[in-house]
Amino acid sequence: FPSSAEGPEHVMGPLSARSALFAYWRGLAICAAGGKYSRLCSALPHLTPQERLCIYSLALHLRLFGDGHYRSGTFQNDLAKNLRNVALPATGVPLSVFCSCRPLALLFAWLLLPLAALVAAVRRPSSGGGSLGGAFASSLLSDWSWFHYWRLNCVLASYHALATSDPGYGLEDKQLFLAACERQGVAASPSLSDRAIVVKHRNEEGGLGLHTFRNAAHGGDWILQPALSNAPSIAKLLPPVAPLSTLRLVTASRASLHQRPAEASSLDEGGVEVLSACFRAGRAGASTDHSCVMFDVDVATGDIRRGTTSAHWYQLGLARARRCPLFSEGHTVEVHPDCGAPVCGEVIPDMASIASLVREAHRKLMPGVPLVGWDVAITAEAGVCLLEANLSCNFFRASFDERVYFAFAEALLGRLEGKAGRC
């Protein structure tokens, strides 16, 4: 992988509020004028890679706003769809509001985001070493939440897909993904072969309460699968009525930095690295593990560390938002809150095989896609299997080597600047 990016220390010492704001606005202006990432680095050499990527990734959101997108028609459509249930903390306002048109997106980037950073600095001045100015600079450029990493991953995927037209992005279609897994011998959740199934209510009559679902494998719209349950090693960590609770592993492919990713992948079987792992412990009564506590997992050993949530980002409406904290909670959860089962200190069984599975899947299925988030289930019926691949992926607050991650992001942008010739 690319050598690690430079350390977190600034060349000229910590940023003041004024220098941070001017650097932020200057960076946006450079990118608005068509400047590449290399131009931003030259203009702002005193910033860390993390701070430069913060500015440039936001500028890319604006630059790509009306461009095509591999799954949603346009980048704007994808933003609006994915942010409709994510609120600006403590406001209850869905972030999709600011994606409805370019002027609102510009207003958010140039004015509202710095204002939000100021509010955060006032509420938590300790983040900047005790000074309000330092806290503002940190909140604006370097105090990243899970949301910042998710949005960087999303815009990198969108930009890469637009610049390269890599065929791997077609596997965002869940049916195509399952078919590719079957062809390549990659373990994935089993599917039904029936052309269609009929579901009807036990007490309806006269043709009411009857639904037909046609199999996507036969030209329909629905993926038909048997329900899977948690293996005993996972079920013991959860309440009795918890949903299928998965691992999210994020992998990075070195082959995506080459002009011919498939050839590079075939020559270098070690070109995929597992960056992070997270166990999503589903909540009691939830239908999926989207409602969960996220426990960090050691990629090498499978040891489960403390957990946390990001629930305050999903509180739509002011009444609900006021009952939640402004900032993300730290990793403090050790037991499942719904049943008291110990989770921290437990071990995910055979973590080495799980890591090997996702590396193999990335190398075989989509070596040209830079980052992939894999949903892995440990089931009673099918053993360990992939549920789906997420190409605009979320770390879900798992820990990872940030220097390796930022160095990879910078190397990818360097390749795309030469390929696309536009940013």
N, C-alpha and C positions, 0 to 999 in steps of 0.2 A: 504494500500500500504506500501512498505518498508519505514522505517523512512528516512527522508531526509538525503542526503549525507552531509558530513562535509562542512563547509563554504569555501569561495573562498580564504581565507588567507593561505599562505604557512606556514608550521611549522617552516621553517628556514628563513623566509622573502622572498622578491621577488627574482626570479631567475636571475642570470646573463646570458649573452649570452653563455659563455662557459659551465656553469652548465646545461643550458637548452639543448644545443646540445649534451653534453655527456649523459644526462639522456635520451634523445631521441634515440641516437644510442644504449645505453645500453639496453633500453627497447626493441628495435627491435631485438637485439641479443638474449635476453632472450627468446623472443617468437619464433625466428628462431630455437632455440635449443629445442623447444617443451615445453617451460615454460608456465604454466597456468597464468591466470590473478592474482590469489592470489600470485603467485611467483613474478610477477611484482610489486604488491602492497608492498610486503615485501622488495624488493630490492630498491624501490623508495618511501619510506614513506613520503618524504618531498613534493611530488607532490599532487595536488588536484585531486579529482576523475575525473574532467573534463580533466586534463592533462594526467592522466593515461589512460583514455578511448581514448583519441586522439591517443596515441601511440599504444594501444592494438588493436583498431579497424583497424588501418592501417596495423598492422601486420597480422590481420585476413584476410584482403584482399589478402595478399601474401600467407598465409597458405591455404586458400580455393581455390586458383587460378584455379587449375585443377579439383576440386571436382564437384560433381553433383549439379544441381540447380533445384528448383521446377518448373521453367517456361522456362528456356533457355538451358537446356542440361548440361552446365557447368557454374560455377561462372564466368569464364573468358568471356564466350559468353554474359552473362547478363551485365557484365561491359561494354564490347565493344558496345553493342546495346544501352545501356542507356546513354553512354557518347559520342556518336558520334556527338551530336549537342551541347555539352557543351565544351567551350573552357577555357583554362587557361587564366584568365583575362589579357588583354593588349598584348597578344601574337597571338591570333587568332588560336592557335594550338588546335585541338580537343583532349580532354583527352583520347579518345578511342585509340589514337596512342600508348599510354603507356600501353595499355592493350593487345596489339597484341601478346606479348610473355612475358614469365616470366623474362628474363634478362632486358627488358625495364622497366617492373614494378619494379624490384629491383633497377634499376638505378634511377627511379623517386623517390622511397621512401627514399633511402639512401642519395642521393646527390641533385637531382633537387628540391625536396620539401624544404629542408633547404635553398637552394639558392633562391628560390622564397620567402621564409620568410625573407631573408636578403634584397631582393629588396623592399619588402613591408615595412620593417622597415626603410629603407633609405627614402622611399617616405612619410612615415607617422610616424615619431619618437614620436609624442605625444601619441601614443597608449601605450607606455611603460613608461609613466610618464616623458617624455622628454629626456630620454637617449636612445642612439642607441641600447645598449645591452638589455635594458629592452624591447624595442620595438621588437627586434628580438625574445626574449624569448616568448613574448606575441603572436607574429605572428605565431611562430612555434607550440605552444602548447595550447594556451588558447583563442586566438582571433578568435572564431569560426564564420563562415558565415553560411548562410542557407545550403550551400553545405556540410559542415562538419556534420550537423545534419542529412541530407538526407543520406549521405554515412554510418553513424553509424546505422541508421534505416535499411538500406539495408543489411548491413553485419550481423546485429543481426537477421534479418529475414532469411537470407540464412543459417547462422550457426544453428539457431533453427530448421529450416525445415530439415536440414541434420541430426541433432542429434536426432530429435523426430519423424520424418515422420508424423507430425500432419496432419490429413485429411483436416483441414481448408485451407491449402495451395492450395488444388484443386480448391477452389472457385476463384482463380486468373483467371480461365476460365470464361469469362463473361456470357456465356450461362448457365453454371452450377450455377453461382451466382444468376442469375435471377430465375432459377428453384428452388433453395433453398429458396429464398425470398418468392416465391409463396407458397411453402410447409409450411413455418413457419409463414406465415401471416405478413411478413414485407413489408412495402410499398416500391415498386420499380417502375421504369419507365415501362410503359406498352409496350407490344410487340404484333406484329401481329401473328395470328395463321396460316396464309396461308402457304402452303408448299413451295411456291416460288413466286416471283414477277418478272415481265418483265418490263424493263425500255427501252424506245426507243426514239430517237430524233425525234422531230416533223417534220423535213424536210428531213430526210434520207429515202432511199428506197433501194430495192434490198437486203434486209436483213442486210444492214449496220446500224450502230448506235444502234443496239439492244443488250441488256445485260440481262441475267437471273441470279438472285440471289436466291440461295436455302437456306431456313430457317434452322438455326442451331438447332432449336427445332425438326426438322425432318431429322437430319443427315447431313445438309449442313454446310457451313462455315460462313454464314452471320446471324447476329442478325437483324431482320427486325422490325423496330419500327416507329411509327408515330413521326413526328417532334414535339418537345415541344417548347413553347415560355415562356418568362419570365412573371411571374405574375405582375400586375400593381405596386405592392409595390417594386419590383425589377427594372422593366422597367423604372420607373421614375428617377433612378440613372444613367441611361445609355443613349448613343446616340441611335437614332432610328434604326440604322443598326447593333446593337451589337449582338453577339451570345448569346446563352443560358449561363447565368453567374451563377456560382455555389458557394456554400460554401464548403470549405474543413475543416472537423473536424477530429482530430486525437484522437483516444481512446487507452487506455492501459488496458489490462485484467490481473487482479491479478491471475486468474485461470491458466494462462500460467506458473506460478511459481510452480504449483503443478504437481505431477506425473500423476494424473488423472484429466485433466482440465475440462472435461464435468461434472464429479461429483462435483468438486469444484464449478463450475459455477451454477449448479442447487441448491446447498446449500446456495449460497451467491449471491443474485440478485444484490447486490451493488458492485460487484467485478470488474466493469468496470468504469473507470474514463475518462471523456473528458478532454484532456490535452490542446487543443487549437482549435481556430476557425479562419478562414480567408475567406473573401469575395473576389472572383476573378471577378473584374469588367472588362468584355470583351471590347476590343478595337473596334472602328468603322470599319466595313468591314471584321473583322476576322471571320473565320469559326468556331472556338472554343475559349473558354476562356483561352487556353494556352497562347494566347497573351492578356495580361491583366495588370491592376494595382491591386496589392494585398493589401487589406485593413484589418488590424487587427480587430478582433471582440471580444468583451467581452463575454465569454462563458455563464456567469450567466445572463446578462441583454440583450444581443443582440446589445448593443451600438457599432456603427461602429467608429473605431478610424482612425488615419491617415494611409495613404497607401504609398507603395513604389514599386519598380520593381527590377528585377535581370537581366535586359536586357544585361548588359555588360558581363555576363557569356555565352551568346549565340551568340556572334559576331565571326563567323568563318572567317578566313582570316585576314591577317595583316592590310589591308586597312580599314576594318570595325572596327577592334579592336582598332586602333589608335584613332578613333573618340569617344571612350567610356572611362569612368573613370576606374581607376585601382580598386577602392574600391566600395563596395555596398553603394548605397545612403541610407540615413536615412529615417525614416518614416516622410515625409514632405508633401505628397500630400493630399489635402483636398477636391478637386473637380475633377470630371472626366475630364481628359485633352482633350478629343475629343468634349465635348459639354458644359463644364462648370457647369454641374449639381452638386450641393452639395452632397457629400457622407459622409464625416466625420461629425459626429453628428447625422446622421440618425440612425434608429433602425431596425434591422432585426426582423420581426414580429414573435411572439410566439417562441422565442429561446428555451424556456424550453421544448417544444414539440419536437423540432429538436434534442436537446441534448438527450432527452429520446429515440428518434427513433434510433440514432446511438448506444446508450448503449444497447438497446434491440437487435439490429442487431448483435453486437459483441458477446453478451452473447448467443444468440440462434444459430448463424451461425458458429462461429469460436472462441469459448472461449479459445482454446489452442494457438491461434496466439497472440503474445505479443502486437504488435502495428498495428493498421489499420487506414489508411486514407480514409475517406468516402467522396465521391462527392455527395452532396445533392443539388437538384434543387427545387426551389420554382416556380411552373409553373402555367400558366393560365388553362391548360387542366387537369392536374392530381394532383394538389395541391403540397404538400411537398412529395418528393420521393427520394429514393436512385438511383443514376445512376450506380455506381460501387464501389467496394472496392479495395483499393491499399494496398498491403501487404508489399511492400518496399516503405514506404510512405514518403512524403515530407510535412514539416510544412508550406511551402510557406511563410516563414518569419512572421508567427503569433507569438505572445508572449505566453510564457508558463512558469511554475515554473521549472526552470532548476534543482534545487536541487531534486525535486521529480523525474524528468526525469532521472537524472544521478544515483540516488539511485535505481530506477527501472532497469536501464541498468546493474548496478553492481549485483543486486540480480539475474537477468536473467542469467548473465554469471556464477554466482556461481552455479546455478542449472545446466547449460549446461556442466560445467566442470565435475561435478559428473556424468552426464548422458553420455557424449560422451567420457570422459577420454582421450581427445587428445589435448586440448588447455588450 
